[in-house]
Amino acid sequence: MRKYKFKRGFKPTKERLEEQINLHFGDFEKDGDVYVVRYGAIEELRLWFDGKLLCVESKTNPKVDPTTAAETLRMYNRFLEELTGYTAKERQKMLKQEIS
């Protein structure tokens, strides 16, 4: 599971989350407070809020073709950037700081 912070000016609201899911992935299901998405190489993407953090659990299909996998990763990174305000490079840097 990964937890993502929100940049100043990007609010962690259910409305914004639903809007971004619809924009990038299309359909989603709701399991209580958990949003479940299936798209491309993502078998199941579970999203929910823990206070001001976005929590994400994902299961991917390793047997998809490389084109689908690359497109899925691009869409996922674009989704997180527009939702949290942090680019993939910024998220990677924050993850490295947490680990060390």
C-alpha positions as CSV (number, residue, x, y, z in Angstrom):
1,M,0.0,0.0,0.0
2,R,1.2,3.5,-0.8
3,K,0.1,6.8,0.8
4,Y,0.3,10.0,-1.2
5,K,0.3,13.6,0.2
6,F,-1.6,16.4,-1.5
7,K,0.2,19.5,-2.7
8,R,-1.1,22.8,-1.3
9,G,-4.2,23.9,-3.3
10,F,-5.2,20.3,-4.1
11,K,-7.9,19.2,-1.8
12,P,-8.4,15.5,-0.8
13,T,-12.2,15.3,-1.4
14,K,-14.3,12.4,-2.6
15,E,-15.8,14.6,-5.3
16,R,-12.3,15.4,-6.8
17,L,-11.4,11.7,-6.6
18,E,-14.5,10.6,-8.4
19,E,-14.0,13.3,-11.0
20,Q,-10.4,12.3,-11.7
21,I,-11.3,8.6,-11.8
22,N,-14.0,9.2,-14.3
23,L,-11.7,11.4,-16.4
24,H,-8.8,9.0,-16.5
25,F,-10.2,5.5,-16.1
26,G,-13.9,5.8,-16.8
27,D,-16.0,3.5,-14.6
28,F,-15.4,2.7,-10.9
29,E,-17.1,0.8,-8.2
30,K,-17.6,1.8,-4.6
31,D,-17.1,-0.6,-1.7
32,G,-18.0,1.6,1.3
33,D,-15.4,4.4,1.4
34,V,-13.1,2.5,-1.0
35,Y,-13.1,3.2,-4.7
36,V,-12.3,0.2,-7.0
37,V,-11.0,0.8,-10.5
38,R,-10.1,-1.7,-13.3
39,Y,-8.2,-0.4,-16.3
40,G,-5.7,-1.8,-18.7
41,A,-3.0,-3.7,-16.9
42,I,-4.5,-2.9,-13.5
43,E,-6.6,-5.8,-12.3
44,E,-7.8,-3.9,-9.2
45,L,-6.9,-0.4,-8.0
46,R,-8.3,0.4,-4.5
47,L,-8.3,4.1,-3.5
48,W,-9.4,5.7,-0.2
49,F,-8.6,8.6,2.1
50,D,-6.8,8.4,5.4
51,G,-7.2,11.9,6.7
52,K,-5.4,14.1,4.2
53,L,-3.6,11.2,2.6
54,L,-4.6,9.2,-0.5
55,C,-4.1,5.4,0.1
56,V,-3.6,3.2,-2.9
57,E,-3.5,-0.6,-3.2
58,S,-3.0,-2.1,-6.7
59,K,-2.9,-5.5,-8.3
60,T,-1.6,-5.6,-11.8
61,N,-1.6,-8.3,-14.5
62,P,2.1,-9.0,-15.5
63,K,1.0,-10.9,-18.6
64,V,-0.3,-7.9,-20.6
65,D,1.5,-6.7,-23.6
66,P,4.2,-4.0,-23.2
67,T,2.1,-1.4,-25.0
68,T,-0.9,-1.8,-22.7
69,A,1.4,-1.8,-19.6
70,A,3.1,1.5,-20.7
71,E,-0.2,3.2,-21.5
72,T,-1.6,2.1,-18.1
73,L,1.4,3.5,-16.3
74,R,1.1,6.8,-18.2
75,M,-2.6,7.1,-17.3
76,Y,-2.0,6.2,-13.7
77,N,0.8,8.8,-13.3
78,R,-1.3,11.4,-15.0
79,F,-4.2,10.6,-12.7
80,L,-2.0,10.9,-9.6
81,E,-0.4,14.1,-10.8
82,E,-3.8,15.8,-11.5
83,L,-5.2,14.5,-8.2
84,T,-2.3,15.2,-5.8
85,G,-0.4,17.9,-7.6
86,Y,2.9,16.0,-7.5
87,T,4.6,14.7,-10.6
88,A,6.0,11.1,-10.8
89,K,9.5,12.5,-10.2
90,E,8.4,14.4,-7.1
91,R,6.5,11.3,-5.8
92,Q,9.6,9.2,-6.4
93,K,11.8,11.7,-4.5
94,M,9.4,11.8,-1.5
95,L,9.4,8.0,-1.5
96,K,13.2,7.8,-1.4
97,Q,13.2,10.3,1.5
98,E,10.8,8.2,3.4
99,I,12.8,5.1,2.9
100,S,16.2,6.6,4.0
